[in-house]
Amino acid sequence: MSRRRWPGGDRGSFTAEFAAGLPALLLLLYAGLTIVDAVATKIECVDAAREGALAAARGEPAAPAIERIAPEATHDVAPGTDLVTVTVVSRLRPIGDLTLPITVTAEATAAREPAATDPIP
């Protein structure tokens, strides 16, 4: 014979489980959003470095091309005799105050055009 279960015997169990699981769910959501933001910032830095290197290889200033794509990033142009290397560094835009500082870097190199003069950084 089975025991009869009294109604309301497990009152509050959903609330307790929800309260225990909610912080873990929020942490997982926060980590996912931070990863998406880091990937988007990396793509932005790669595009900016590529455009800056191509502009510098043509003898044009690299800064406007880089700032058009990645306005908050810092950049460094290293002109050489045959190659131009552009490095773009951006700090990950935090999603709140809890985000650890993440620095994203991209580098691109382009061959100098034959008629190009020294690029203006």
C-alpha positions in Angstrom: 0.0 0.0 0.0 1.4 3.4 -0.9 1.5 6.3 1.5 -0.7 9.2 0.8 1.0 12.4 0.0 -0.2 15.5 1.8 -0.7 18.5 -0.4 1.8 21.3 0.1 4.5 19.0 1.5 7.2 20.4 -0.8 6.3 24.0 -0.5 9.1 26.4 -1.3 11.3 23.9 -3.1 11.1 25.7 -6.4 12.0 29.0 -4.8 15.0 27.5 -3.1 16.2 25.8 -6.3 15.7 28.9 -8.3 17.5 31.1 -5.8 20.5 28.6 -5.8 20.6 28.3 -9.6 20.0 32.0 -10.6 23.5 33.3 -9.8 25.1 30.5 -11.9 22.8 31.2 -14.8 23.6 35.0 -14.6 27.3 34.2 -14.5 27.0 32.0 -17.5 25.1 34.7 -19.4 27.7 37.3 -18.4 30.6 35.1 -19.6 28.8 34.5 -22.9 28.3 38.2 -23.5 31.9 39.0 -22.6 33.1 36.4 -25.1 30.9 37.8 -27.9 32.2 41.3 -27.2 35.8 40.0 -27.2 35.3 38.3 -30.6 33.7 41.4 -32.1 36.5 43.6 -30.8 39.1 41.2 -32.3 37.4 41.4 -35.7 37.3 45.1 -35.5 41.0 45.3 -34.7 41.9 42.9 -37.5 40.0 45.0 -40.0 41.5 48.2 -38.7 45.0 46.8 -38.9 44.5 45.6 -42.4 43.0 48.9 -43.7 45.8 50.8 -41.9 48.5 48.7 -43.4 47.1 49.0 -46.9 46.8 52.8 -46.6 50.3 53.1 -45.3 51.6 50.8 -48.1 50.1 53.2 -50.6 51.8 56.2 -48.9 48.7 57.5 -47.3 48.3 58.2 -43.6 47.2 55.1 -41.7 45.5 56.9 -38.8 42.2 57.9 -40.6 41.7 54.4 -42.0 42.3 52.9 -38.5 40.1 55.4 -36.7 37.3 55.0 -39.1 37.0 51.3 -38.2 38.2 51.2 -34.6 37.8 54.7 -33.1 38.8 53.7 -29.5 41.8 51.7 -30.5 45.4 52.8 -30.3 47.8 52.0 -33.2 51.4 51.8 -34.1 52.8 52.1 -37.7 56.2 50.5 -38.2 57.4 51.5 -41.7 60.2 49.5 -43.2 62.0 49.6 -46.5 59.8 46.9 -48.2 57.0 46.3 -45.7 54.7 48.3 -43.5 53.5 46.8 -40.3 50.5 48.2 -38.4 49.6 47.1 -34.9 46.2 47.9 -33.4 45.5 47.5 -29.7 42.0 47.9 -28.2 40.8 47.4 -24.7 37.6 45.4 -24.4 34.6 47.6 -23.7 33.4 46.3 -20.4 29.8 45.2 -19.8 29.6 46.6 -16.4 32.2 47.1 -13.7 32.8 43.4 -13.1 34.6 42.8 -16.4 38.3 42.1 -16.1 40.4 44.2 -18.4 41.0 42.3 -21.6 43.3 43.7 -24.3 42.9 42.7 -27.9 45.7 43.1 -30.4 45.9 42.6 -34.2 48.8 43.1 -36.6 48.8 43.4 -40.3 51.7 43.7 -42.8 51.5 45.0 -46.3 54.1 45.3 -49.1 55.0 48.9 -49.9 53.9 50.2 -53.2 56.8 51.0 -55.6 55.9 54.7 -55.8 54.8 55.2 -52.2 56.6 57.6 -49.9 56.9 57.2 -46.2 53.5 57.0 -44.6 52.4 59.6 -42.1 51.3 57.7 -38.9 
